Amino acid sequence: MSELTVVVPAYNEAAVLDAFHQRLGAVLDTLGLDSAVLYVDDGSTDGTWRAIESLLAGDGRVRALKLSRNFGKEAALTAGLDHVTTGAAVVIDADLQDPPELIPELVAQWHAGFDVVYATRSARAGETRLKRLTAAAFYRAMERVSDTPLPRDTGDFRLLSRRALDALSRLRERQRFMKGLFAWIGYRQTAVRYQREPRHSGRTKWNYWRLTQLAIEGITSFSSAPLRLATWVGLGSSLLAFAYGLWVLTKALIWGDPVRGYPTLMLVILFLGGVQLLALGVIGEYLGRSYAESKQRPLYFIEEERQHGDRRPA
């Protein structure tokens, strides 16, 4: 039984897996723990699964899951953590932006009694200024609007104790924002700071569209602030419209000022229409998530599960 399992979700990471595993293996050799590495292929379209099979043949600590299609990182991460049945787990990406050499520090804090040890970025090398600014804005927005505050500048790279893993396994919601779920379970948590490195090779899978979707997922999963904001915007616009209507009526009745027409009318209609569509859009986001939860579909399907020594299927 492994005391520590390193869970590595991978999507089209064939170019970096060998280098990643060499660095990870060297770190695990120094820990003095019975350890394992669980790779989760999230429906890759390159040679990622073949690279994982090569690692399986060469290292007895390696296990592997191949999902039936690309379910997304949150589902792949969930699949990996579901298959850690003993001991603690470390979550890390394969792109080498998060250094495996930090794992001993995470383990040291775990041994000190913490259930969740998360790695917080003190610097983000290799990223554009715009991406750093938007990331900082997201974490600070979540800090303000979320009912469960998230640690700033912290991704998925962290260690979870057995107690934390058991708690996390009970959260089976379909719309998953793992950073929020890690924080929501509570228990004793602490941070280890590090400098994030540029990608070793290949291209990031997280373009601005996907990052925006993830941000919306996080906000709608852990806060009702957008719904409250839509309510207050609607109330404020109604009060403004009512006050303006009184002013127009007063001018017409007392001073005989003729009501000025088309430009003002169009401005009011467009403003109120925009507010209504914004409110409907916010409600639609929450309604769509409720609809997805109501269908109760499985989070993922596994096409193949392998461990060292298994024969390759014919």
N, C-alpha and C positions, 0 to 999 in steps of 0.2 A: 504494500500500500504506500502510495506516494505522500510524503509530508507536504510537498509543494508542487503544484502543476502550473506551468506557464501556458496560458491560453493565447493563441496568436491567430486572430482572424485575418484572412488573406484574400484579396481580390485582385487578380492580374499582377501578382508580385513575383513572377518567375525570375526576373532579372536580379532580384536582391536577396532571395531566400538563402542561397548558399552562404553569402557573406554574413547575413543576419544569424544563421544557425551557428556558424563558427564562433562568432562573438558571444552568443548566448551560451553555447556549450562550454566555452572557457570560463564563463561566470559561474555556471552551475557546478563545475568541477571544484570550485573553491568554497562552496557553501557548506559542505558537510551534511547535506540533507538528502534524503531519498527523494529525487525529483523526477518530473516527467514534463514533456512538451507536447501540447495538444494543438495541432494546426487545424484550422477550419477553413476549407476552401469554399468561398461563397459564390459558387457558380462561375468561376473564372473562365475566360475564353482564350487565354494564352496557355503557356506550359506550366502553370502553377501546380496542378495536380501531379504532373510528371516529376516536377522538382521535389514535391513532398514525398512521393514514392521513393525517390533516390535517398532522401533523408531517412525514411523509414528503414531502408536496407542497411544504412550505415551507422545508425545510432539506436541502441536498444531503449532509449528513453522516449522515443518519438511515438506518438499516436496521431491519428488523422481522421477527420470527418470531411466528407464531401457532400455538400447540400445539393438538392435536386435542381436548383436554379439559383439565380441571384436574388436573395431575399433582403439584402441590405445589411450594413454593418451591425446595426442594433440586433437584428435577428441572429446573425452569425455569432455575435458575442454571446447572446443568450444560449445558443446551442452549445457553445464551448463550455460555458459555466454550468449548464445542466449536466454535462458529462464529467464534471469534477466531483467525484463521489466521496473522496476522502481528503483530509488535509485542507490547506489553504490554496489560494490561486492568485497568480499575478497575471494581469491583463496588459498586453503590450502589442503595438502594431509592428509589422515586419519591415517598415520602410527605413528603420534606423534613425528616424528623427528623435525617438525616445531611446536613450542608450541603455542596453541591457546591463551595463556596468553599474547602474544605479540600484539594481535589484538587491544586493547585499544590505544597502541602507534601509530599503523597505522591510526586509526580513528582520533587521535589528529592531525596528520600531514595533513590528509584530511581536517579537519575543519580549518586548518591553510591556506588552499588554494591550496594544491597540488592535481593533478589529478591522479598520479600514485605514490604509496608509496610502495617500494619494500624492502623486508627483506634480508639483506646481512649477510652472515655467517662469523663470526669472528673466529669460531672454528667448527670442524666437528667431534664430538665424535662418537665412534663406527665404524669408517671407517678405512680401512687399509691404510698404508703409500702409497702404489701404487695407490690406488684410489684417495687419496688426491693429489698426484703428477700429475696424469693424468687430474684430474679436473682443477687444477691450470693451467696446460699447455693448456688445451682447451680454457679456458676463456682468457688467454693472447694471444693465437693465434687468437681468434675471434676479440680481441681488435685491432690487427694489420691488419688483412686482410679484416674485414667487413667494408662495407660502412656505416653501422649503428653500432657504438660501443656498446657493451653490458656491463652492470655493472659487475664487477668482483664478483665471488663467490656468485652469486645470482640465485636462482631457480625460481619456479613459485609462491612462497608464496608472495602475495602482495595484495594491495587494488587498485581498479580502480574506478574512479569517473564515474558519468553518462555520462559525455562528452567523457571520454576515452572509455567506453563501446560502445557508439554509433559509435565512430570512428573504433573500432576493429570489429564491426559487418559488416562493409563494406569490410573487407578484407576476401575474400572467396577462396583464393588459396587452392588447394588440398594438396600440400606438405607443411605441417604446422610445423613451429618451433616457438612455442608460445613465448619463451623468446625473440626471435628476433622481433616478431610482437609487443610485449609489448613496446619494445624500439623504434620501427620504427614510431609508431603513434605520438611520441613527447609529447607535452604539458609539464606542470610543473611536474618534477619527483624528488623524494628525497629518501634517504635510511634510514632504521632503522637497526641497527646492533644487532645481537643476537648470542648466542651459540647454534649450532645445537645438538640435543640429539640423542642417539642411537634409533633404532627402538624399539617400545614398545613390539612387539611380531611378530611372523611370519618371513618370509624371503623376502628380496628385490626382486622386479620383474626386476630390472635393472642389468643384468649381463654385462660383458665387451663387448659382441657382440652387445647387444642392445644399450649400451652407445656409441659404435663406430658408429653404424648406425645413432644415434641421432646427433653425432658430424658431420658426413658427411652431414646430412640433414641441419644442421645449416650453415655450411660453404658454401654449394652449393646454399642455399636459399638466402644468404645475401652477397655473394662475388663472383666475377668472377676471383679471384686470381689464383685458380688452372688452369684455361684455359690460363691465361697469363704465369703462370709458365711452363706449357707444351710447350708453344711457345718458351720461352727463353731456355728451356732445349733442344728442337729440334734445335734451332739456334746454341747453343753452341756446341752440339755434331756434327753438320754439319761442323762448322768451325774447330773443332779438327780433324775430319776425313779428311777434305781438306788439312789441314796443314801437317798431317801425310802422306797423299798421295804424296804431293810435296816433302817431305823429302825422301821417298822411291824412287821416280823417279829421284831425284837429285843424290842420291847415286849410282843408277844403271847407269846413263848416264855419270857422271863425273868420279867416282872412279871404275866403273865396278863392284860394289858390287852386288852380286846376291840377288834377292829378297828372303827373308826367308819366308817359306811357311805356313804350316798348323796351328801351334799354334797361330801365329799372325792373320791369316785370321779368325780363329774361334772366337778369342777374339773380333775382330771388328764386326763380324756378330752378335754375341750374344749381344754385347753392344748396337748396333743400333737397333736390334730387340726388346730388352728390352725397350729402349726409345720409340719406336713406339707403343708398346703395352701399356705402361704407358699413353701416350698421348691419345690413343684410349679409354682407360678406363675412363679417365677424361671426354672426350667428351661424352662417353656413359652415365655417371652419369647425365650430364646436359640434354642430349637428352631424357633419360628415364623420367626425371621430366617434361620436356616439353610435352612428350607424355601423361603422366598422367593428366596434366592440360588440354590438348586438349579434353579429353573425357568428362569433365564437370560432373563427377559423384557427387551425393550428398555426403556431408562430413560424414553423419551418418543417421541411421534410428532409430526411437524410437518404441520399442515394447509396452511400458506401461508408463503412466504418472500418478502419484498418489500424493495426498495431504491429510493432516489430515482430518479424518472424512469420506473419501471415503470408500465404501464397497469393500471388496476384490472380484475380479472377480471370477465367478463360474468356 
